[in-house]
Amino acid sequence: MTGGSSYAEVMARRNEVVLQSIGLDYARYRTGVLAFDYERLLADAGYDLEKVSAIQARTAVGSTPLVELENLTRVVRSVAPPGRGARIFVKDEAANPSGSFKDRRASISVHEARERGSPGVAAATSGNYGAAVASQAAKAGLRCIVVQEAFDSAGISQPEIAEKTRACEAYGAEVVRLSVGPELFYVFLRILEETGFFNASLYSPYSILGIETLGFELAQQTRAQTGRFPDVVVTTHAGGGNVTGTARGLAAAGATSARMVAASVDLSGLHMASDRDFNRKSFTTGHTGFSIPFTTRPDRADVPRSAARALRYMDRFVTVTQGEVFYATQALAELEGMERGPAGNTSLAAALALAREMGTEETLVVQETEYTGAGKHPLAQLALAQRMGVRVERGDPAGSRAGESIVIPERLEQVRVVEVDLERLRRSYVRNALDSTPATARLQEADIAFLAAETRTTADTVQEMIDAHRSETR
């Protein structure tokens, strides 16, 4: 350790610790007051699509099957208007070594760690990513530490997080389990500093580049099976890496007309850092507690500049309820014989509604599945919900309230999506970006161009947003 161990002292060294643990000097990419060269940051990582594919193939990552959900498509068409009901496919990422697409993210970070001669890798995550890093580290012969926000002040842990603890430890990782609160990043920084381990951040270029193969494979497989690229790809959205990497992979394959739909579980009203609310949610990822903040403030990550920038890539953003995801999970098992975990089924729940809007000649691809297990099974999640005083019932999920009730649909027609206003998110992004800059700072042309790219708008539109924000804050 190179300094004091208090919270303030460690947080003051965060940029230095990150630089040493990930090997990227983020200051080199600054191009304006708030702008940075995003494409150069990704390129300087040194991994193109071909190299990433080769690395992943050596550890049995990727090349997962694309499965047509013929029975679900048939049921969707039975309740859709005439001529509606797209063909539904799913990319079965549960076929990866640790059972999720997160193996793609972990594979490049672990490879980079070994190339650098790092003694091990560390990751801060309560979900599938920890198991993926542990699995890839085991194959590489590296030590692994996973830091989890695991339980509330009463010592109650979500069954899904407990399942991830078990998986990480099965792969030989050391798991540091913490209660909910702000200390996770502090503890993670201390571990990086004291061990010299590589920071396998979810938000590094290595992580995002690892996902590009998923989008690339998905596009190629869809064209091979249907004769054309997918019309819509639905991706579960949390921190933004899934949307970012998949969209970039689709573009690399030439599937530029595919519409990218981000989907999250609506947990509005619950505070993700609240001890009370921690176990009143049945989903540890893919929910609005992550997706909304990371969409409008992508750099609220464990690196200075996140490579996950979802607002650049999404064409549409929708939410579903917890009950609708549980419904989709059971439908996939009973109609397609595929028992899969909850996170991927967030996008499946959205797909069941979106497919009813589309023509029968169109193709919709659910971008990923994940493995399930005792702790990830709906029954375990619903049992905890009831223990925490959350009502579980059948009916119209539109009447559910996160943290108070979970309403599981009785009929497929009750599965719907709710639109998230992208224009509102774009304005929120610009406001957050402006609020993060010194009051005396003068934006440069590069900053305006950067904000336009970030929000998928124009320089004129960005300037209008800036002028509106300034008038509101005078």
N, C-alpha and C positions, 0 to 999 in steps of 0.2 A: 504494500500500500504506500502511496506517495504523499498522503496527507491525512487529515483528521477523518474520523469515522462518523461524525455527527451527520444528521440528515442534510443540513444546510451545506456542510463541507463536501459531502459526496455529490450532491446535486450540482454544486458549483463546478465540479470537475467532469460533468457528464459528457461534454463534447470531447474532451481529451480521452476519456475512457472509451467512448464509442470509436474514436479514430484508431486507437490502439487495438481494439477488439475486432474491428471489421476491415481495417486496412484501406478505407476510402477517406480522402480528405475532401469533405463536402464543400469546404470554402472555395475550392478550385472551380466550382461550377456556378458560382454566383455571377449573374450578368446584369443585375440591377439592384434597386433598393429591396425588392422582394422576389425578383425573378431569378431563376437558375436554368441552366441548360439541361433539361430533362433527358433528351435523347443521348447527349454525350455521357451523362451519368450512367445510363444503361449500357452504352457501347463500351465504355472504359472498363466495365466489369470483365470484358474479354470472352464472352460466351455468345456465339451466334446459335441459331436454331439447330443447325446440324451438329454442332459440338454438344449442345445440351442433350439432344436425342441420343447421341452416342454414350454420353456419361450415364444417362438414365437407363439405357439398355443393359449396361454392365451390372446394374443392381436390380434388374427385373422391374424397373419402374416404367410405366407408360405402356403404350400399345394395348390399351384396355378395350374391351368390346363395346360396340355400339349396338344396343338392343332395341328392336322395335316393340313397343308396347301395344300389341294388336288388340288385346282384350280391353284395355283401358280406352283405346281409340274408339272401339266399337261402342262402348258404354257412353262415351262423350258424345258421339254422333247421335245416339238414341235420344238425347235430351237437348240437342242443339237445333237451331232453325234449319230448314231444308237447305242443302248445299253447304252447310257449315260443319266443322269438325276436322281439324288438321290431323295428319298422321303424327303420332307422338313417339319419339325415340328417347332413349336415355343412355348416356355414356357411363358405363358401369365401372366407376373408379374404385369401387370396393375390391377390385381385382389386384390393386397395388399391394406391395408387401405388408404395410401396416393397416391397410383397409380403407384408405381415402386418397383424394387427390393431393393431400398435403405432402405425400411422398415426393411429388414433383418439386415442391418448394424446398423440401429439406435436402434433396439429392445434390443440388448445386452448392448449397452452403457447406454441406459436409465435405464435398469434393474440394472446395476452395480451402477449407480448414486443413485438410490433409496436405494439399499442395503447399500451403504456407508453413507446414510443420507445427501446427498448433497441437497442444497436448490433448485438447478436447473441444467440445462445443457446448454452448449453453443457450437455452431458449426460455422466454417468459410466456407461458401459455397454459390455459386450463383445458384445452381441447385436443383435437386430433393432431395438431401440429407437434405437440410434445412427443407423442408416440412415433410420429414420422421421423423426427430428428433422432430419437433414441434408436429406432430401427436402422436408419442409414448409418449412424455412428457405430453401431454394432458391426455392421458389414465392413466399415472402414477401419475397425480396430481402434476407435477413438473413445475416450471417456465422454460422458454426457451428463449434464445437470439440467433439470427442468424445474422452473419455478412456477408454482401454481397459486392462484387465488382460489382456495379450495373450500372454505367453510365460513359460516357466520360466527358471531361472538358466543353463540351457544354450542359451538362445535358441530353443528349440523352441516353435512356436506351434500351437495347435489349428487345423485347416483351416477349421472353421466361423468362428472368430474372424478368421482371415485373410480369409475371404470377406466378413465384415462390414466389415473395414478397406477392402477394395476398393470395396464399395458406398458407404460413407460418402465416400470420396475421389471417387468418380464423381459424387456430388451436390455436390461442391465444398467439402466440410468439411475442416477440418484435424483430423488424428487424432494424439493423443498416446498412444503405446503404452508400457506399463509392464510390468515383470516382476511376478509374483505377490507379494503382500505388503501390508502396511498403508499403504503410501504413497499409494495411489490417492486416498483421500478428502482427504489433505493436499494433493496436487497439484491436485485439483479445486477445493478452496477457494481456493488461490492464484490459479488461473486466473479464478475468479469475481471475486475481489477486484481483480485487476490489470486485467481487461478491462471490468468493469461489465456483463458479459453476463447475460442472464436465465437462471436456474437451471431448466432443463426437467426437473425431478426426476420420476422414476417414481412418487414417493410424495406428490406434491402433489395438492390438490383438482382442479386442472386436468386432470391425468392421469387420475384416476379418473372424473371426469365425462365425459371423452371416451369411455370404454368403455361407459357406460350405453346409448348408442345401439345397441351390438352386442346387448345383451340384449333391448332393446326391439324391434329389427328381427327378431331370432330368434323371439321370441314371436309377433309378427304374421305372419311368413311361415309358421311351422309351422301356425298356425290356418287361414291361407288355403289351405294345401296339404292339410291333414288334417281340418279342421273342428274342431280343438281345440288347446289349448296343449300343449306338450311335457310328457311325464310325467317325463323325466329329462334334465338338461343336464349334460354332462361337460366340465369345464374344466381344462386344464393349469394346475397351481398351482406358482408359484415365490415371488415376493415378496408375493403376495396381491392385487394390483391387478386381475388378470384375474377372479378369483372375485368380488371386491367389486363391481366395476363391472357385470359381467354380471348378478349377482343383483339389483342395484338396478334395472337396466333391465328385467328380467323382472317385478319387482314393479310398476314404473311402467306396464307394459303390461297388468297384471291377471293375470299368470300366477303367482299366489301359490302354487298347488299344485305347481308344477314343483319337483322335487327337485334340488338342486344338489350334484353330486358333484365333488370336487376330486381330481385325479390327478397324481401325481409319479413320476418315475423313482427307484427305490430305489438310492441311492448310499451307504447306510450303511456306515461303516467308512472312508470317504475324508474327509479334512479339506480343506475348500474353500480354506483359506489356506495349505495345505502346498505347498511347491515340488515335493516328490516326487509328490504326488497330483494336481497340477494337470492333467497330461496323461494321467493314468490313468483319466479319466472321458471318456466320449464325448458328453456333453451339457453345454452351457454354461448351460442354464436348465431350468426345469421339473423340477428334481430335489430330493431331500430335503435336500441341503446348503443350499438356500435356503428351501424350503417349511416345514420343521420350525422352524428358528429364527424365521422371519418370522411364523409362526402363533402362536408362544408369546411373542415379543417384537417386535411390529410396529413399534415406534418405534426399532429399530436401523437407521434409515434416514438419508438425507442431509438430512432436515428434522426439526425437533423433534417433530412429531406426524405420523405417517404417516396418510394418508387411505385406505390399503389395510389393511383389517382383516378378514381372511378368516374368522376364527373366528366372527364375527358371522353369517356367511352360509352356511357349508357345512353340508349335511345329512349328508354322508358324505365320508370321505377315504380314498383307496385308493392303493396303489403298484403299479407294474409294473416289470419288469426292462428293462435296455438291449436285450437280445436280442429281447424281445417288441415293443419299439418299432420296431426294424429290420424285424421280421417284418410288422408292421402297415403300415409304409411301403411295403414291396414289394407287399403284398396290395392296397393302395389303387392302386398304379400298374398292376399286372397285371390286376386285376379291374374297376377303375373308370376306368382311363385317366387318372388324376390323379396326377402325380408332384409330391409336396409334401415340404416339409422336416420335420425331426425333431421340433420342439417341439410342433406341433399334433398330431402322430401319437402323442404320449404319451397324450392323451385318447382317440384312436382305438383304441389298444391296449387301454385300459381298457374302452372301449365294446364291443369284440368279446367280452369276458368278461361284462360287465354285461348286454348284450342277451340272453344265454342264460338269465338269471335272470327276465326279464320276459315278459309275455304277448304273443302275436302282435298283439293289438289296441292295444298300447302303443307310444309313440314315444320314441325316444332321439335327442338331438341332440348331436353333437360340435361344440363351440362355435367352433372356428377351425381354419384351415389356415394354412400359411406357404409362401412360395416356396422352391424348392430351387435349388441351384447347385453348382458343382464342389466347393466346400469344405464344403457342407452335405450332400452326398450320402453315403449309408451307406458306400459303398466307401472314400471318403476317411477317414471316421471309423474304420472298421475297420482300414484300413492303418496309421493312427497307433497304434491300440490294439496291434496286433501289434508295431510298432516299439518300443513302450514295455514289451514283455514280457507283454502281456495275451493270454491264450489266446482264440481265436475258434473256436467249434465248434457243431455242431448237436446238438440233444437236448432234454432237459427243462430249461427255463429256471429252474425252482425250484432247480437245483443250481448256479446261477451265483454268483459272488462279485465284487462291484464292485472294480475295480482289479486283479483277478487273472484273471477269466474272463468272457467274454460268450458266453452260450449262446442260440443262435437256435432257436426252436421248429421242430419238423418237421411238426407238425399244429396246426390251429386249437384243438383241445381243450386243448393245452398252454398256451394263453394264458390266464392267470388274473389275478385281482387279490388283493392282500393288504390287509386292513383296517388302518387306522391308528386307534388307540383315541382317540376324541375326548374321552372323559372324562379320560384321562391328559393330553392336551394342555390341557384346560381347567384342570386342577390345576397344570400347569406354568406356564400363563399367570399364574394368580393368585400363585404363588410368586415368579415373576420380577417381577411388579408390586410385591409387598410388599418384595422385596429391593432394589428401586430407590428406596424411600422411606427417609427418615431413621428411625433406630431410635426416636427420641422422637416421631415424628409420630403423631397420633391420627386415624384414618380417620373421615370424615364420612359422613352419610347419602348424599350425592351420590357418594361414592367407591364405596359398596356398590352403588348403583343402576348406576353406570358399569360395574363389574365384572360385574354380572349381564347387562347388555346385551352386553358384550364376549364373554362365554362362553355366551350364549343359555341362561342358567339363571335362578334366582330369587335374591332377596336372602338367603333362608334357606340356600340351597345355597352361596352365596358365603361366608356367615358360617361355615358348617361347614368350608369349605376353609381359611379364615383361621385358625380355631381349631386345625385339624389341623396347619397349617404352624407355628404358634406353639409347639405342644406338641413338635414335632419339633426345633425350633431352640433350645429352652430349655437 
